[in-house]
Amino acid sequence: MRPSLSWLLAFVPVTAALHFLAPHAHLWVFGAACAAIIPLAGWMGRATEHLAEHTGEGLGGLLNATFGNAAELIIAFAALQHGLTAVVKASLTGSILGNLLLVLGAAFLGGGLRKEIQTFNATAARMQATMLMLAAVALVLPAGFHHLGGAVSPAREDRLSVWIAVVLLACYALGLLFTLRTHRPLFSGTAGETEAVAHGEVWSLRKAIVVLALATAAVAWMSEILVASVEQAARAMGMTELFVGVVVVAIIGNAAEHSTAVLMARRDRMDLAVSIAIGSSIQIALFVAPVLVLASHFFGPAPMDFVFTPAEVMAVLVAVFASAQVASDGESHWLEGAQLLAVYVLLGLLFYFLPASAGHVAPATP
């Protein structure tokens, strides 16, 4: 992680102090926890990169895939334990939207302002777009089952969600096998080299494990505090839980990746920038979301399903379509970045003006 974000680590003790000394100042606690998670997530990503340098390419790719969205996974686990499944679903939706529209758009805009046309691996982008279409289908089907199938028992929707989670995890594993082993030459341009390797600095295995463990523990602690204050903070800000989950929590969990993707685009390393943006969305949709659905049957007061609200499903479909349109040709410029950012702002306005009732799935009608 670059030093520019390291000063935010000061918010870790600030958050702890506010949590214990001013527990009813929910808005301040929430804001401080958000600021604290940003650099901690960056240190987790940096430690994972260094750890991957000691494990070989195949296992290293798996480690990056597993820990790439660890901050979002930890925040979601904390929310599940508090029974905030609507916030969890909203944060998953927001992570997908943020990566496909905000991160990719900012990367295209930032890189395009320095170079007229930038190129990247079109084959990899199209394959990733196809994986995202699978994720979109996985969201549409349960929503259609809930809203069009008549009155059904919650247990049936839970079973459907479990099987969908299993299929998505299997497809994610096949995608890793495809990119890391059977068709690795096709994606040789997407991996790039990490910032650590680029600067000739590789941590020892012990240091990477210690930093990863400490950062993960700190993120878990800050996430617990953040989730405990999110409902009251949302009311204090005059926002719905849906908007806070889709926009605020999602941006916080992905802040480190956002800055890295833009930096890589400014250096004209578009393969890596596109891989960060679209690859992170694939991890959220095909790995993080299914893991949360399965884990919710063992942790938390109620299981989580794949029945998202119509607004969330529509937003993901729009994001997948828009990103696929601009990334399929293997070229980008600043105007495409501005257009993706405009779509993100429009969807953000939609979630801001939606009433609070839109954040909850209504019972199916007979």
Secondary structure, DSSP 8 states (H G I E B T S, - for coil): --HHHHGGGGHHHHHHHHHHH-TT-HHHHHHHHHHHHHHHHHHHHHHHHHHHTTT-HHHHHHHHHHHTTHHHHHHHHHHHHTT-HHHHHHHHHHHHHIIIIIIHHHHHHHHHTTSS-EE--HHHHHHHHHHHHHHHHHHHHHHHHHHHS-S--HHHHHHHHHHHHHHHHHHHHHHHHIIIIITGGGGHHHH---HHHHTT----HHHHHHHHHHHHHHHHHHHHHHHHHHHHHHHHTT--HHHIIIIIIHHHHHHHHHHHHHHHHHTT-HHHHHHHHHHHHHHIIIIIHHHHHHHTTTSSSS---S---HHHHHHHHHHHHHHHHHHTTSEE-HHHHHHHHHHHHHHHHHHHHS-GGGGS------
